Amino acid sequence: MNSDVGNNKTTDVDWYRNVWKVVSEIPSGHVLTYGEVARLAGLPGAARRVSQALRRAPRGMNLPWHRVINSQGQISFPKDSSGWLRQKDRLEAEGVVFLKAKINLDQFGYRGAVDRLVWGEDDS
């Protein structure tokens, strides 16, 4: 476990809120990796804790949890499980394309999301 994390519940709650904020701002049709979410939430190297923060989000928060994937551009649920299928369906409904169960992070990942925010939709 990352030594910066500590065991202070207040620290954990604050960090969870940072994770929730980062995830809530991922644009539709794009994804971030667990590591990118951890870094943007202020705790680089704590990628494994991102899923813990997502599981602890209040029920009514409606976070776009499905936009968080692993660093290989894949869904982390076991392939063809109900969670994997639900996440894949939600991403595809937003226009994310899978090739052999992988997402092109250059197109749909952090850089693609930033390009979309800065430059707008690509009409090509």
C-alpha positions, 0 to 999 in steps of 0.5 A: 500500500502507498505510504502516503495513504495513511490510516486516518478515516478523515484522510480516506473520506477526503481522498474518496471525495477527490476520486468521486470528483475526478470520475464525475468529470470524465466526459461521456465517450471517454475513459480514464485508467485507475492510475490516472484517476488516482493521480488526478485525485492527488494520490499517485501510485494508489490506483488500486484504491480507486475501485475502493473509493468508487464502491464507497460512493453514496448510492444516489451519487450516480457516478459514471464508474463505467468510464474507469478502466485498467491501464491496458485499456480493458475492463477489469471485471472478469470477461463476459461477467455481468459487470463486464457486460454492463460496463461494456454496454454503457461505454459502447452506448457513449460511442467508445469502441472496443477492438478485441476487448480493448479500448484505444486509450489514445482515442478514448482516454485522457488525451482524447478527453482533453482534446475534446474539451479543448477543441470540441467534437471532431467532425471528420 
